[in-house]
């Protein structure tokens, strides 16, 4: 195998792996939004979710499409935005994750 063929094979393999990672993050984003909506919790601005999905699908990107790093970054940012309202509003304000439940010693 000559050098050009090897470089092309590596580039195609890398693009396929990055596309697979982008699709996996997209599936996680959709599942998270669906679970939050089923639970009645806020999912953040709707435009963030749909904007991230459109950014992955549309051909206009900041970085050309064989490199999906910008798409993955946008999807991860949208996933973080979806989860942030749960952390702020999904728990009582004095409760930290992993903290023991409050006790009522006055009774």
BAFI-3210 file (N, C-alpha, C; in Angstrom, 3 decimals, decimal comma, padded with zeros to 6 digits):
// residues 107
n [1|2|3|4|5|6|7|8|9|10|11|12|13|14|15|16|17|18|19|20|21|22|23|24|25|26|27|28|29|30|31|32|33|34|35|36|37|38|39|40|41|42|43|44|45|46|47|48|49|50|51|52|53|54|55|56|57|58|59|60|61|62|63|64|65|66|67|68|69|70|71|72|73|74|75|76|77|78|79|80|81|82|83|84|85|86|87|88|89|90|91|92|93|94|95|96|97|98|99|100|101|102|103|104|105|106|107]
n.u [000,863|000,613|001,790|-000,090|-002,554|-002,643|-002,779|-005,235|-006,901|-006,556|-007,571|-010,258|-011,083|-010,737|-012,581|-014,939|-015,012|-015,235|-017,690|-019,353|-019,060|-020,216|-022,867|-023,514|-023,429|-025,488|-027,697|-027,667|-028,258|-030,886|-032,221|-031,826|-033,233|-035,817|-036,243|-036,133|-038,341|-040,416|-040,301|-041,220|-039,531|-037,664|-036,308|-034,638|-033,894|-035,686|-034,606|-031,892|-031,591|-032,720|-031,131|-028,590|-029,027|-029,652|-027,210|-025,545|-026,665|-026,897|-025,006|-023,324|-020,621|-018,303|-015,888|-014,752|-016,822|-015,660|-014,241|-015,547|-015,362|-016,224|-018,975|-019,462|-018,693|-020,677|-022,963|-022,357|-022,308|-024,997|-026,137|-025,112|-026,384|-029,033|-028,999|-028,293|-030,502|-031,719|-029,912|-029,993|-032,703|-033,876|-033,358|-033,838|-032,914|-031,008|-029,818|-027,117|-025,548|-025,307|-025,410|-026,578|-030,043|-032,019|-032,531|-035,167|-034,939|-036,495|-038,848]
n.v [-001,177|002,170|005,420|007,511|006,184|005,034|007,306|008,346|006,237|006,316|008,884|008,571|006,600|007,976|010,082|008,565|007,516|009,897|010,840|008,803|009,247|011,804|011,210|009,498|011,311|012,992|011,222|010,831|013,441|013,765|011,720|012,591|015,025|014,053|012,453|014,410|015,976|014,098|013,746|016,127|018,217|021,277|021,940|023,800|026,397|025,914|026,480|026,006|023,230|022,474|024,047|022,916|020,357|021,019|022,206|019,991|018,581|020,330|021,437|023,667|024,613|025,555|024,280|022,155|019,344|016,598|016,648|016,349|017,690|020,282|019,989|018,046|019,480|021,517|019,944|018,818|021,141|021,878|019,664|020,041|022,444|021,599|019,967|021,689|023,240|021,266|020,704|023,128|023,660|021,235|020,118|020,615|023,844|023,813|021,378|019,367|017,336|014,017|014,640|014,097|013,520|016,247|016,660|016,799|018,104|019,364|018,153]
n.w [000,000|-000,885|000,287|-000,040|-000,257|002,274|003,939|003,116|003,918|006,706|007,226|006,423|008,231|010,668|010,281|010,192|012,798|014,303|013,305|014,241|017,004|017,173|016,449|018,573|020,737|019,927|020,122|022,884|023,723|022,718|024,136|026,793|026,793|026,290|028,599|030,623|029,934|030,252|032,999|033,819|034,244|033,720|030,488|029,481|027,057|024,052|021,581|021,815|021,852|019,306|017,646|018,015|016,959|014,293|013,564|013,466|011,337|009,104|006,227|006,455|008,309|010,934|010,825|008,243|007,225|007,307|009,665|012,662|015,056|015,836|015,609|017,559|019,809|019,863|020,274|022,796|024,339|024,147|025,454|028,020|028,624|028,692|030,941|033,015|034,147|035,693|037,736|039,069|039,655|040,172|042,640|046,151|047,516|049,716|049,591|048,785|046,265|047,279|049,977|053,320|054,248|055,557|059,110|061,487|064,433|066,241|066,835]
ca.u [000,000|001,440|001,571|-001,328|-003,673|-002,647|-003,248|-006,670|-007,559|-006,547|-008,499|-011,629|-011,343|-010,888|-013,862|-016,014|-015,039|-015,769|-019,115|-019,993|-019,089|-021,211|-024,199|-023,728|-023,752|-026,826|-028,659|-027,701|-028,958|-032,319|-032,720|-031,848|-034,355|-037,052|-036,389|-036,453|-039,736|-041,303|-040,273|-041,810|-038,468|-037,353|-035,279|-033,891|-034,459|-035,914|-033,751|-030,564|-031,693|-032,908|-029,960|-027,507|-029,383|-029,489|-025,790|-024,974|-027,227|-026,674|-023,643|-022,506|-019,929|-017,094|-014,815|-015,333|-017,506|-014,932|-013,774|-016,789|-015,087|-017,072|-020,328|-019,479|-018,655|-021,995|-023,888|-022,035|-022,763|-026,456|-026,413|-024,834|-027,441|-030,244|-028,852|-028,055|-031,677|-032,020|-029,044|-030,362|-034,095|-034,378|-033,089|-034,063|-031,741|-029,979|-029,369|-026,005|-025,547|-024,640|-025,575|-027,604|-031,291|-032,097|-033,243|-035,976|-034,675|-037,442|-040,036]
ca.v [000,000|003,368|006,407|008,256|005,309|004,879|008,569|008,410|005,244|006,835|010,021|008,039|005,934|009,024|010,751|007,645|007,467|011,169|010,866|007,913|009,948|012,877|010,585|009,015|012,467|013,417|010,300|011,145|014,718|013,520|010,927|013,435|015,967|013,284|012,069|015,604|016,367|013,106|013,984|017,432|019,157|022,213|021,470|024,928|026,973|024,951|026,806|025,416|021,842|022,395|024,647|021,926|019,300|021,579|022,413|018,701|018,114|021,256|021,345|024,843|024,408|026,345|023,401|021,258|018,192|015,380|016,793|016,615|018,180|021,425|019,465|017,386|020,543|022,163|018,992|018,732|022,382|021,778|018,682|020,695|023,431|020,874|019,417|022,696|023,594|020,204|020,904|024,332|023,671|019,900|019,762|021,709|024,718|023,522|020,009|019,121|015,939|013,120|015,080|013,336|014,274|017,096|016,076|017,757|017,788|020,110|017,330]
ca.w [000,000|-000,938|001,349|-000,286|000,093|003,724|004,508|002,839|004,771|008,080|007,274|006,353|009,512|011,681|010,028|010,585|014,267|014,788|012,981|015,210|018,288|017,056|016,478|019,939|021,575|019,509|020,732|024,315|023,848|022,501|025,271|027,988|026,662|026,437|030,011|031,398|029,640|030,893|034,437|034,088|034,609|032,633|029,554|028,947|025,834|022,969|020,441|022,014|021,420|017,854|017,011|018,026|016,008|012,946|013,299|013,087|010,073|007,993|005,690|006,796|009,585|011,148|010,376|007,228|007,813|007,681|011,043|013,387|016,406|016,145|015,802|018,864|020,808|019,925|020,901|024,222|024,959|024,262|026,500|029,306|028,830|029,088|032,288|034,040|034,934|036,655|038,884|039,804|040,104|040,425|044,030|047,094|047,514|050,718|049,391|047,883|045,859|048,212|051,366|054,034|054,336|056,753|060,245|062,239|065,840|067,072|067,147]
c.u [000,907|001,008|000,256|-002,548|-003,785|-003,182|-004,758|-007,433|-007,631|-007,527|-009,947|-011,990|-011,565|-012,211|-015,028|-016,138|-015,636|-017,259|-019,888|-020,101|-020,129|-022,624|-024,506|-024,098|-025,140|-027,900|-028,782|-028,456|-030,472|-032,913|-032,825|-033,022|-035,684|-037,282|-036,760|-037,900|-040,721|-041,399|-040,882|-040,799|-038,180|-036,209|-034,472|-034,529|-034,551|-034,960|-032,353|-030,554|-031,761|-031,740|-028,795|-027,779|-029,186|-028,023|-025,121|-025,412|-026,875|-025,221|-022,750|-021,931|-018,776|-015,870|-015,432|-015,796|-016,695|-014,357|-014,975|-016,560|-015,957|-018,516|-020,464|-019,476|-020,000|-022,998|-023,623|-022,461|-024,280|-026,842|-026,180|-025,912|-028,733|-030,159|-028,709|-029,320|-032,025|-031,181|-029,455|-031,762|-034,634|-034,212|-033,507|-032,793|-030,666|-029,352|-028,233|-026,068|-024,754|-024,768|-026,673|-028,878|-031,341|-032,909|-034,011|-035,835|-035,649|-038,609|-039,887]
c.v [001,237|004,377|007,151|007,438|005,149|006,143|008,702|007,434|005,726|007,991|009,551|007,355|006,952|009,762|009,871|007,558|008,751|011,309|009,969|008,555|011,064|012,309|010,065|010,168|013,011|012,533|010,579|012,444|014,519|012,742|011,764|014,400|015,244|012,896|013,270|016,036|015,403|013,337|015,328|018,478|020,094|021,684|022,614|025,445|025,935|025,203|026,219|023,979|021,755|023,023|023,672|020,805|019,803|021,789|021,114|018,311|019,018|021,208|022,538|024,667|025,388|025,584|022,455|019,929|016,918|015,441|017,241|017,181|019,376|020,982|018,813|018,429|021,234|021,231|018,857|019,986|022,367|020,783|019,276|021,729|022,765|020,408|020,475|023,122|022,531|020,385|022,100|024,249|022,302|019,431|020,900|022,547|024,368|022,160|019,942|017,668|015,104|013,532|014,257|014,175|015,107|016,416|017,170|017,386|018,489|019,236|016,520]
c.w [000,000|000,123|001,172|000,106|001,606|004,406|004,302|003,730|006,219|008,210|007,246|007,660|010,618|011,518|010,450|012,106|014,833|014,478|013,945|016,579|018,277|017,124|017,885|020,875|021,215|020,126|022,225|024,583|023,715|023,665|026,543|027,945|026,863|027,903|030,880|031,172|030,285|032,396|034,808|034,505|033,443|031,773|028,974|027,678|024,710|021,800|020,583|021,514|019,900|017,101|016,942|017,031|014,577|012,593|012,870|011,680|008,891|007,506|006,039|008,199|009,710|010,649|009,337|007,820|008,049|009,097|011,871|014,781|016,773|016,372|017,178|019,976|020,975|020,602|022,400|024,969|025,141|025,357|027,876|029,643|029,259|030,525|033,365|034,781|035,967|037,903|039,721|040,395|040,479|041,862|044,928|047,232|048,524|050,507|048,395|047,445|046,848|049,662|052,025|054,143|055,612|057,848|060,966|063,715|066,771|067,512|068,378]
res [x|x|x|x|x|x|x|x|x|x|x|x|x|x|x|x|x|x|x|x|x|x|x|x|x|x|x|x|x|x|x|x|x|x|x|x|x|x|x|x|x|x|x|x|x|x|x|x|x|x|x|x|x|x|x|x|x|x|x|x|x|x|x|x|x|x|x|x|x|x|x|x|x|x|x|x|x|x|x|x|x|x|x|x|x|x|x|x|x|x|x|x|x|x|x|x|x|x|x|x|x|x|x|x|x|x|x]
***
